[in-house]
């Protein structure tokens, strides 16, 4: 009888732990980057006074709030090391106007590399890159 109760308690604790870990990983897999108060200065170098944006390395889905006045449609997105090395991530996403806010959604697919300082770069097709400092933690 005591063994059956102990086994039941262990099963309940195990299931509860699994559910909490699963919920935690789903929350971290998605990150919001708010660029509404950032300028869209062109070029591959971000303004030196801007503090870096931050995202966890486990993110697989980005939701980017573009600066006011940004147009909807397709965007190229890449995350590159600060030094000119190959991009850590390169892909595309579609921006849509949602209640006065232009939101760009991008699927990264897998977790990003190691923590560090990077550049988030965006551009409309056939336009110049716009860069923002990014810290992956």
N, C-alpha and C positions, 0 to 999 in steps of 0.2 A: 504493500500500500504506500509506504513512504517513498519507495523507488518510483512508483508511478507518478506521485505528486512532484517529485524532484525532476523527473523527465519532462513532465508537462510544463513546469516553470522554465526549464532550459529551452524548450521549444518556443515558448512565448517570448522569452528574452531574445532568442536568436532571430525570430521573425521581426520583432520590433526593431532590433539593431539593423537588420537588412533594410527595412523600410525607411529608417532615418537616413542611412547612408545613401540609399538610392535617391531620396528627395534632395539631399545635400548636393549630390553630384549633378542632378538636373538643374539646380539653381545656379551652380557655378558654370555650367556648360554654356550659358547665355550671358552676354555682357552688353551694356549700353554705353556708347561713347557719345557724349554731348558736345557738339561743335557749334552750338548756336551762338555762343559768345566769342567764337574764334574767327579770325579773319582768314579769308581764302587767298592769301598771297601766293602767287605762282612761283614755282621753282622747286628744286629738290632739297633745298635747305630751309628748315623751319625758322621762324623768327626766334632770335636767341633769348628773348625775355619770356617766352611762353613756358609755363610749367608743363611737364609731360602728362599725358593722359595715362591712365592705369587700367590694365586688365589682367585677370588671372591667366596663367599659362594653360589651364584646362579648358579654356573657352573654345567652343566649336561653332557658335553662332553669334555674329555681331549685329547689333542694331545701332546704326549711326544716325544721330540727329544732325542733319546738315545745317550750315548757317542759314539764317533767314534770307530769302530771295533765291535760294538754290533751286535749280530746275529739276523736275522729275525725269525719269528715264534711266537708261543704262549708265553704269559707272564702272571703271576699272579700279581695283583696290589691290594694294600690295603692302606688305610689311617687310621692311628691309633693315639689316643692321646699319648702325650709324656710319660705319665705314662702308665703302662701296663694294659689297660682296653680293653674291646672288640673293634674291629675295627669299625670305623665310616662308612667305605666303604670297601667292599671286592669283587673283581671280576676278570675277565680275559679280555685280549685284544690281538689282533694280531699285531705284528710288521712287517713292510714291508720296504724293501730298496727302496727309492725314490730319484733318482738323487744324489746318494752318501750319503744320510742321512737315518738312520734307524728311522722310525716313528712308534710309538706305539699309537694306537687309542683305547680309552676306553670310553664306555657309562656308566655314573653314574646313569642316569635315573631321580633322584630327586635332589633337592638342598641339599647341605651339611648342617650340623648342625651349631651351633653358631661359630662366629669368635674365633680364638685362634691359638695356636701353636700345630702342629701335626707332624707326620712322614709320608712321602710318601715312601712306600716300594714296591720294584719290585723283581721278581725272574723268572727265567725260571723254568718250571716244574721240580721237583726233584732236585732243586738247593737251595742254601742258599739265604735268603733275603738280599737285598741291601737297605740301608736306606738313605733318604735325608730329611733335615729339611724343613717343609712346614708351611706357615702361611696362614690361611684362613681369609680373611677380609670381 
